[in-house]
Amino acid sequence: MQNLFFTCMLVGITTLLSSQSLAQIVETEPPFPRSDDSVTIFFDATQGNVGLIGEDQVYMHTGVITNLSGPGEWRYVVGNWGTDDSRVKMTKVGEDLHKLSYHIRSFYDVPPSEEILELAFVFRNVDGSREGKTANGGDIFIPVYDQFDGLVAIFNSEPPGGGILNPGYVYPVEVLASDTAEVELRLNDSLIATSSGTILETEVEFNESGDFTLEFTAWNETDTVFGVQNLTVLPTAPVHAEFPDTLVHGINHVDDSTVVFGLYAPGKEHIFLIGDFNNWSVESGYMLAIDSQQDVWWIELTDLEPETEYAFQYLVDGRIRVADPYSEKVLDPVHDQFIPESTYPDLKPYPHGKTEGIVGVFKPRRDEYDWQITDFERPALEDLVVYELLVRDFSEKRNYQVVIDSLDYLKRLGVNAIELLPVNEFEGNISWGYNPSFHMALDKFYGRPEDLKRLIDEAHARGMAVIVDIVLNHAFSQSPLCQLYWDDQNFRPSPDNPWLNVTARHPFNVGYDFNHESEATQYWADRIITYWIEEYNIDGYRFDLSKGFTQNFTTDVGEWSEYDASRIILLKRMSDVIREVDEDFYIILEHFAVDEEERELSDAGMIMWGNMHHNYKQAAMSYSGSNFRRVSWKERGFNDPHLIGYMESHDEERLMYENMEFGNSGSGGYDIRELPTALRRMELVSTFFYPVPGPKMLWQFGEFGYDYSIFHCPDGTVSEDCKLDIKPTAWEYLKMPERQRLFQITSALIHLRQEHDVFRTDNFEMDVGARFWKRIRLFGDDMNVNIVGNFDVENRVINPQFPHDGMWYEFFTGDSVLVEDVNATFIIDTG
């Protein structure tokens, strides 16, 4: 009986490929290794992403794909990244050619019962700052042939450009067989070469444009093997066509079965659209036309199924595979498998085996959400009390539904706005979201678009605004804006990148820094900020790292914070774009520049973040350095209450943790490090925080004294390496009476400020510089407020300096005090 074996090769699709298509990057000896073989790995640094060209000492980072692996999951990894690990230290055997030999199963220490399917590689220099990967930045996989009995044959040659050839190209074809066989090679069904033995070598010249199929057949007495390569020969020049001015960059839904794609990509030579609609193959009919005046490559797809989700990518210059930068949904080959079905039901599977890297998703007929609240009136700016919330750590389910279920709780607390940490697509799942990759796609780890829309709808129904944290300072390397113009050797944007700076223009940058003076960046940013307002009905943005929106270079934080007229112009431009869409939209800046600059931005209607963490922390612990004055917008010279003060945000250590670890102590057993006292200190600082006129913000769970460190690790230890790790939710704290009391005090203060006009006054005094006692006085038309507190660890005699005599009412106890001498002193207990 004769057995048939097919090796179907789609050129350039790495996840389908074995050594035949990656032969130019990695070759093995023997060419058909089995798990019990000794193998020599040859790495050619001039191929793939060429990230290690010129590197004399190269190291492997390697593992295996086994029958127990998930999609793309490496097992039995060998190599300590960034170290001089002798186990994976390769030998240089030629210019940019390196090798390492080992016995496969024993090197990886894989149990005999586990099947090895593939070897997985990333190559690096000694410190890991440079990498050797596929042309698209993917991992390299080489098949292990245990599962193949009898004859095996492969294409051992790879055409350049992912199988996209220029006219006149002569392709040297090589077919290898594992044993003596008869081999025939056909081009579009015409026989062009034959061989007897273990190798067929020939050259094929392509002079005409179009699509071609190379197919070999290899056979012996017992087996027959087939292999296919699909190739496309380019026309002598790309098709030129004007991109309609009614369309935008990205995905344009013309009707329920027609979509137009437009990719801004100056300087590229050719672009193909690949995806579910053409079985991920490169075909001349899916080559994009170029509008050379606008530098937009574009194509129209027709006859699509209206309710079908299609996955797709652009294949740029035969090397770069990217989703559209304006994709509203993407699929991740590694991380999507960890998204629970309960969070994102019926998530479209990633097209494993057909492509690599992030893919975009579109549906010809757009889903329309039926908004229930269409006449929402936002809270007045001066009344805002914002609850900053990370969906990931708000509940163990880590999804929007739990936030929806908690809205009544937040309403009881008294907050009238929720600020969500970034919800657009970021790298990985376990993140704060400040590592964005697709700024217009909703990250799937928290739920579906309709889930977020329902959260916003339900919040509006309760009078609560929804603000979204947006990150336009930078992008991370998975972003198409990075990958389209990328310097592989230095792992950073290339000089011709239209959007990103080669190196950041300011300190404290993460990811890759946007050039906000670039017209390409401005077009992109305008699309992003407009999209979330129109699509999700949100009420505000908190712009992360807005001080970074500058091209003035410095590495000095003080100089970076100085007045920058160009930065003001850029931010006002973005504000104007937003106001054209929604004139009452909240625009909040994490800016931290000098008062002169922030005052000018405030005068333009923007709202500054006011970080008062250090001062309130010192006061809570009863140490010096606790002046509260700058929680007031007046102290900063603003003309309007455009300052959101906060004691805690996502980015600072928790005050209760500081109290419990480092709090001061006094006589008579008074010790801030004890829980009841630490909580009372939180009541004290809250009393000097919420009543101060102007908007305020609290970080999630601050209302009941969250005391897990920001550096809390999953194993219970505390380390700065764990800052971004998942934190416990601690909802059980609300069952504790002393924590319920802090919740009630916080809620009472929030409701108080919203119910009385005196807390909106611009006539107030803050005598809050002393360490041991502090006083705030507010003057209104029908009410005055005098706030006095003892921040010492001992009882203190304090003069409240009442502004007038008469009957005064103590808020927390309801007691009344007849003041006859406005300079009378009182003994006030600690805390």
N, C-alpha and C positions, 0 to 999 in steps of 0.2 A: 504494500500500500504506500502511495506517495503522499507526503505531508506538505501542506502549504503554509508559508510564513510570510507575512506582509510587513514591510518597514515603510510606512507612509510618512514621508517627510514634507512638512510645510516649511519652506525655507525661512529662517529667521524667527520662528516661534519657539523660543528656548525651552519652554516647559514640555514640549513634545519631543525635543531633540535629545539625542544621545551624542556620543563622541563624533558621529558623522558630521553634524552641523557645527559643533563646537571644536572641531579638530584644529582649527586655526588658533584657538585660545588654549585648549588643553588637548593633548594627545596622550595615549596610554600605550605601554608595551607590556603585555600583549594587547592587541587592539580589541579583543573580546574578553575582557577579564572576568573571572569568576571569583566568588567570595573566598575560596581557598587558594587562590593564586597569589604569588608575589607580583607586584605591579610597579612600574616606574611611571610617575606622573611628570609630564613635560608641560611647562607653562610658558607661553609666548607672550611677553608683556607688550608687544607691538599690536596685539589684537584686542578685541573687546573694547572696553572703555579706555584703554591705553593709560590707565592711571599709575602704572608702575614703570613706565619707560625710563630708562636710565638708572634705575635702582639696582645697585650691585648685590644687596642682600635682601632676598625675598623670603617670606614665610607663608606657609599654608595655614588657613583656618578651615578645618574640615570636619565633616561628620557623615552620616549615612542616612538615607531614606530606606525605611524597612516596611515590612507588611503591617507594622504597628504604628506607623507615622500618620499624623493628620496631614492635610494638604500643606506641602512645603515644609513640614516639620522635621528638622534635623534631630537625629539621635546620636548618642555616643560621640559627642563633640570632642575633638582633640585640638589643643592649642590654647594657650593663655594669651588673650588679645593684648597687644601693646607691650609684650615682653620678649626677651631674647630666649624663646622656648626652643631648646635643642631638638625636641621631638618633631617639630614642623619646620625646621631650618633647611631651606633648599640649597642646592649647589648650583652655582652659575656655570653653565656649560657652553655658552656662546653669548653673542650680543643680544641682550634682553631675553635670553632663553635659560630656564632654570628647571632643575629636576629634583625629585625625591623618590626613593624606592622603599617599599615596605610590603609586608604580608597583610592582605586586606582584613581578614576576620580578626587576627590577633592584634593588629595595630589599633583597631577600633574597639576591641574587646567585646565583640557582639556574641551573645550566646548562640550555640549551634541551632537551637530551636527557632531562632528568629531569622527570617529571610531578608537578605540585603538586596534591595532593588536598584539603588543608585548611590554613587558617591557624590557628596556635595562639597563645593569649594568656594571660598573667597580668599584671595591672596592679598598680602599686606606688606608694608615695610615694618621695621622693628617696633616703632611706636604706634602703629595703626593709623597714622595720619594720612596715608595714601593707600588706595585699594585697587586691586585688579578684579574686575567683574565683567559681566556681559556688556555689550555695547549700550544696553539700556539701563545699566546699573543693577542688574539682577544677579542672583546667585548662579553658580555654574554647576550643572548636574551631568554626571557621566554614568551610563547604565552599567549594571553588573548582570551578567548573562546566565546566571544559574537557572533561571526559569525557561531558558531556550535549549531544547534538545535538538540535535541534528545540525543541519546547515544553517548558518547565520551569514547574512550579507548586508552591507551598508554602503551608502555614499560616504566616502572618506574625503570628500571635497565640499567646500562651501562657496557658493558664488558671492561676490562682494555685494554690499549694499542691501543685505537681506533678500537677495534674489531679484533685485531691481537693477537692470543693466543698461548701460548706454549702448546705442547702436554701434556695431563694429567690434564689440567686446569678444575676445576669444577666451572661452572658459575651459580650463584644464580639468577634466572630469576624471575622478578615480573612484572605482568600486572595489571594495575588499570583501572577500569571502573567507569564512572560517575553515573551509576545506576545499579541495579541488572540485571545481564546478564549471559548467558551461554558463557563460554570461552573455546576454544580449542587451544592448542599449538602444532605446528608441526615443526619437524627438517627434512629438505630436503624432505618435503611432507609426512613424517611418523608421526602419532599422538603420542605425548609423554606425554601430560598432559591435564586434563580437570578441570573445576571448575564451580560452580554456585554461583553467588554473585557479589561482586565488586572487588575481588582481586583473582589473580592466582599466586601462589608461587611454584617454583620447582627448582631443581638443574639439570644442564646438564653437563655431563663430556665429554670432547673432547680428544680422544686418538689417532686419526689419523690425519695426515696433509692433507690439502686441503681446499676447499671453502665450506661453509655451509650457509644455510638460515634458520633462525628462523622466523616463521610466526604465528601470532595469529589471530583467528577469534572470535569476540564477537558479540552476537546478543540478541535481545529481540523481543517482538511482532512487533515492528515497525521499528527497525533499525538493520543494520549489519555493523560491523566495522572490518577493517583489519589493521594489523601492521606488518612490516618486519624489521628484523635486519640481515645484512650480516656480516659473520665472516670468518676469515681465520686462520687456524691452521698452524703454522710454521713447516717446516721439522726439524728433530732433529739437523741438522747443515745446515748453508747456503751453497749454491752451490759455489764451488771455480772454477774460470776460469781466465786464464791469460789475462790481458788487452792488446790488440795488441799495439806494440810499434809504429805503424804508426798512432795511434790516440792520441788525446789530451784530457785533462779534459774539460768537457762541452759537447757541441752538435756537433757531427761529421756527416756531410752530406756525406754518402757513395755513393748514387746515388739518382735519382729523387723520389724514393719511399722508401728509406732505410735510417734510422738515428740511430746512436749509441750514447747513453748517458753515460758519465763517470763522477762520482762524487767522488772527493777526500774527504774521511770522516773517518779518523782513529778512531778506538774505538767504532764505532757504531755496533749495533747488527743485524739490518735488515732494508732494504730500499725497498720501493715499488714505482713504477711509476704510477701516476694517471693522468687522463686528458680526453680530448674529445674522445680519441681513445678507452677508456674503460668505458665511461660514469662516470668517476670519482670514480669508485668503486675499492676497494682493492681486487685484485685477485692474486692467487698464480702464475699465468702465467706471471705476471708483477713484480715479485720479482727480484731484481737485484742480479747478481752474484758478488762475492768479489775476487779481486786479493789481497791476503794478503801481498804480497811482496811490492806492490805499494800503498796499502791502498786505492784502487780505486774500487768503486762499479759501475757496468756497465750492460747495457742491450741494445739489438738491436731490433728496431722496423722495421718491413717490411710491404710491401703491403699498404703503405700510399698513399694518393692522392697527387700528386706532387704540385698542386696549392692551396691546402687547408691549412689554418692557424690552427694549433692545439695549444690549451692552455694546460699546464701541470704543475705538481709539483712533487717533491719527498716527500713521506711520510716516515720520518725517525724515527725509533724506535716507531712507532705508535703514535707519539706525535707532531713531528715537521713537518710542511708543508712549504716547501720553493721552490722557483724557482731556476733554475741553476744559480750559481754565474756568469757564462759566458753567460747568456741570452743576446741576442741582442735586444729583445723587451719584455716588461712586461706589464701586465694589473693590474690596481689599482682599488680595489672595491669601493673606495670613491671618488677619485679625477678625474678619467677619464671622468666622466659625465660632467665636467666643461670645457672640451676641445672642442672648437668650431668645427663644421663640416667643416667650411671653412679652418681651419688650418690642420685638420687631417681627410680627407674624408674617410668614410666607416671604421672607427676604429672598430675593433673586439670587441663585447660586452664582459664584464666581466661575467664569469659563476656564477652569483648569484644563491644561493640555492644549489650549488653543492660543494663548498669549501669555504675557508676563506683565507685572506692574499694575498700577491702579487703572481701572476701566471706568468710563462714564456710563450712565444709564439715562435713557429718555423714553418717554411714552408719547406717541403722536398726539393723543387726546389728553390735554392737561386736566388733572384733577381739580375740581373747584370745591372749596370749602364753604359751607353755608354758615356764615357768621351770624350768631344770635344777637350780639351786641354791636349795633352799628352807630350808636350815638353816645359813645363813651366820652365823658368829660374828665380830663386828667386833673389830678390834684394840683392845687396852686404850688408853684415852685417852692415858696417859702414854707409850705406845710409838709414837704416831702419827708417821709421817714422810710428809708430804703433798706430792704433786707437782702444782703448779698448772699447768694446761694450757689453752691456747687452741686449740681444734680447727682453727681457720682457719689458724694459723701452724705447726701441728705437722707438716704435710706439704703438699706442693704439690697433693695431691688434695683436701685440706681436708674430710675426711669421717670418720665414726665407724669405718669399716672399717680405716683405717690405724691408728687408735688401738688397735683390737682386735688388729691384727697386731703391735703394739709392746708388748703387755702383758708378754710374756716378757722383753723388754729391761728394762722397768721393774721387773719382779720381780728380775732380776739386779742392778739398781741397789740394790734393797733397800727401796724405798718400799712402804708398805702402804696407801696411800690416794691417790686421784686427785681433785683438785678441778677441775671443769670451769667455766670462765668461762660466763656465762649462755647457756643453750641454748633459752630460750623465745623466742617470736617478737619480733624487734627490727626497727627501721626499716632498710631496705636489706639488703644481703648482707654488705658489707665493713665489719664492726664488731666491737668487743670484746663487744657485747651489753648494754651498760649504757644503751641507749636503747630500753627495752621498749615494745611496743605491745599485745601480747596475752600476758598473763602465764601463761595456761594452755595455750597452743598451742606445740608444738615448732617451732622455726625449721627450715625445710626445707633450708636451705643446707648443713647438715652431714649430712642423711640422714633416713630415715623413723623413726617411733616404734619399729618393731621392731629397727632398727639400734642405737638407743641402748639399748634393753632388752637386746639381745645383748651390747653392750659391758659393761653392768652385770653381767650373768650371767657373762660370761667373767672379769671382774675378781674377782667373788666366788669363782669356781672357783680363783683363784690367791691367795686370802686377802687381797684388796685391796678396801677400801671405796671407794665413790664418793660424793663430796660435790659438790653443785651450788651455784653462786653464784646467789643470788636477789636481785632488785632490787625491794624494796617501798617504797623511799623516794619513788619518783616514777614517772610514766608520760610517754611522749612523745605528741605531738599526734595521731598516727594511732590512738591508743587510743580505743575507744568511750566510755570513762569520761571522756575529754576532749571528744569530739565531741558527746556527748549534751547537754552543758551548757557551751557555749563562747561567749566574747565575741569575735566576729570582729573588731571594730574595734581591740581592744587585744591580740588574739592571745594569749588566756590563758583559763583557766577562768572561767566566769561565777559571780557570787556565789551562785547557787542550786545549784551543783554539789554533789551529796551526798558525793562522795569526795575532791575535791581542793581545796586552798587556792587562793585567787585569786592570791596571791603567796607565795613560799616563806617559811617561818618561820625559816630559818637560812641562813648563808652556805654557799658551796661547793655549792649545789644545782644540779642540772641537770634539764632537763625540767620537769615540773609536780608539785608537792609534795603528797603524800597527807596528809590530816588523819586521823591514826590514832586520834583520839578520837571520830571519827564512827562511829556504829553501822553505817552503810552500808559504810564502809571496813573495819571489823572483820569484818563478814560476808564481804565479798569476800576479805580477806586470809586468813581461816580456810579458805575454800574452796581458795584457791591452795596454801597450805602443806600442806593435807591431801592434795590431789590428787597432787602429785608423789611423795609418800611411798607412797601406795596404788597408784598406776598404774605407777610406774617402779621401785619397790623400792629407792630411794636410801637412803643411810646418814646423810646430813647436809646441812645448809645452811650456807653462809657468807652472812650477811646483809650486803649492801652498804650502806654509809652508815647504819648503824643509829643513829648519834648524831642523825640527822635525824628520828627518830620522836618528835617533840615539837611542841607548839603554842606553846611559849614563844618569843616572837619576839626575835631579836637579829641584828645584822649583824656582831657582834664574835666572832671565832673563839674567843678566850679565854673569853668569857662563855658561849658555846655549849658549851664543854667542861666547864664547872663542873657540880657535882652537880645533877641534875634528877630529883626524886622522881617526877614525872609520867611521865617517859620510862622509868624503871625499872618502874613499874606496867604500862605498855603492853608492854614487852618480856617481863615475867613472864607477862602474860596470853597472849601468843603462845606462849611456851614451854610453858605449861600445855596449850594446844590441841595442840601437837605431842606432848607426853608422853602425852596420852590415846590417841594413835594409835600411838606408838612410844616407849616409855619410855627406851630407850638411845640415842636419836638424837643425833648430834653437832649442837650448836647453836653456831655460830661467829659472832662479831660483829666487823665492822670498825667499831670504836667510837671509840677514841682519846679517851676522856673522862678525867677525873681518877681517880686510883687508888681513891678512896673509892667512886665509883660502879661502877667495873669490879670491885672486890672484892665488892660486893653482888651484882652479876650473876653473878660467878664462884661465889659461895656458893649461888646458885640453879641451878647446874649448867651455866651457859653458859661458853663458851670465848672468850677475847679474842684478837684479832690483835695480835701484838707486833712492831711495825715497828722493826727495828734496822739499817736500811739505812745510815744516815749513819755510825753508829759503826763498822760493819765495813768500809765503804768507806774511811773515813779510815785505819783500821788497815792495810788492804790496800795503800794508797798510801804508808803510813808518814808520816802527818801527825797532828797533834794532834786532840783531839775524838773519841777512839776507845774510850771506856769501854763495856765489854760488860755491865755489871752488870744492866741491865734486860732482858736476854734471859732472866733468871731470874724465875720467878713469885714466889719468896720476896722478891726485891728490891721488888716492887710491893705487898707486903703481902697477897698472896693466901693463902688457907688450903689450896688444892689446886693441882695443876699444870694450871691452866686457862688457860694462855698458849701460843699457837702463835707461837714466835719465827721470824723470817725475816730473811735478809740481802737478799733480792730478792723482789719480787712483780711482777705484771704492770704495776704503776704506777710503778716506780722505774727510774732509769738502771741499766744493766748494770754490775756491778762490774768485769768484765774490760775493758769499754770505758773506764771511768774509769782503770783501771790503765794501759792502753795510751796514753791521751791525756794523763793528768795525773800519773802516778806519779812518786815521788821518785827520786833517784839518789844514790849515794855514791862513795867512792873505789874505785880498782881496777876501774873499768868496770861496777860494779853499777848497773843501770838498770831500774827497774820497768816502764818503757815498752817494754822488749824482751819478746817473746812468752814465751820460756822462763821468764824471771824473773816476769813477770806471772802465769803459771800457777802457779808455786811459791808466790806470795803467796796465790793462791786456796786452795791446799792448806793454807797456814798458818791463814787465817781459818776454813776449814772445820773444822780440828782444834780450834778454840776455839768452835765452834758446835754441831755435832751431839752431842758428848758431854754437853753441859749438860742435866741432867734436865728433862723436860717435852717436849711435842710440838713438832715442827719442820716447816718448810715450805721447799721450794725451787721456784723458777720454772723452767719448762721449759728444758732445755739448759744450765742452770747447771752441771750435772755435768761438762760438758766445756769450760767456759769460753766461753760464748757472748759474742761481743764486737761484735756489731752494736748500734749505739746504739738506744735506745728511740725516738729521733727520726729513725731511718734512713728515707730517702725512696726510692721505687721507682727514681729515676734515680741513686741512689748517693750523693746529697748528704745532709746532716744539717740538719734544720730542725724547730723545735717544731711547725710546721703538720702534720708527718707522723707525729705520735705514734700515731695510730690506724690508720695505713696497714699493709698487709701487709708482713711482715718475712721475710727469707730463712730457710730452715729450718736450713741449715748441718749437715746430717747427715754431710756429707763430713769434718767435723772429726774424727770418730771414727777416721779412717784415719791420723791424725797421732799418732805415739808419745807426744809430750808431752801431748797432750789425752787420749789413752787413759789415761795415768798419772793425770791428775786424776779421770777417771771411776773408776778403780780405788781411789784414795784415798778418794773420796766414798763409794763402795760399801762399802769396808772399815769406814769410820767408822759408817755406818748399820747395817750388820750387827752391829758390835761393841756398839752401844748396845742392840740388841734381844736380844742373846744373854746379857747379864750384868746381874744385878740391881743392881749398884752404880750403873748409869746410871738407875735408878729411885729412888735414895735421896733423902731430903730433908735429908741431912746432907752439905752441901758448902759450900765456900768459894770465892769469886771475887775474886781480887786482880788486877783487869783494868783499872785506871784509868790506869796509866802509859802514856806514849806508846811507849816503847822495849821494854819487856818486860811480859809478862803471865803469870799463873799461876792455874790452877784445881785445886782438890783435892776429890776425892770420897771418901767413907768408907762402905764397905759391910761386911757381916757376914763375907764371905769374900774380899774384894778391896778394895784402895785404889787410887786413880788420882791421879796427879800430872801435870798438863799444864803445860809450860813452853814459852814461845816468845819469840823475839827479833824484834820488829817494826821494828827500826831498819834503816837501810841500811848499817850498819857492824856488825862482830862485837862481841858484848857479853859481859862477865863477869856471870853471873846466878847468884843463890843460889836453887835450886829449893825450898828449905825442905821437904825430905822429912819426912813426918809420923812416920817411924820409920826405924831403920836396917835392914840386911838386904839380901837380894837383890831388885833391881828389874829389870823386863823392859821394854825399849824396844819399843813396839808395832810400828812400821813396819819396823825392821830385824831384830827378833827378838833383838838383843843383850841381854846381861844385865849389870847393874852392881851391884857390891857396895858398898853405902853403909855406911860406918863412922862418918862424921861427917855428921849431918843438916843441918849448916850449911855444908857444903863447897860451893864455887863451881865453876862450869863455864864454859868459853868456848863460847858458842853462836853458830853462824854466822848471818848475816843471813837472814831469811825462813825 
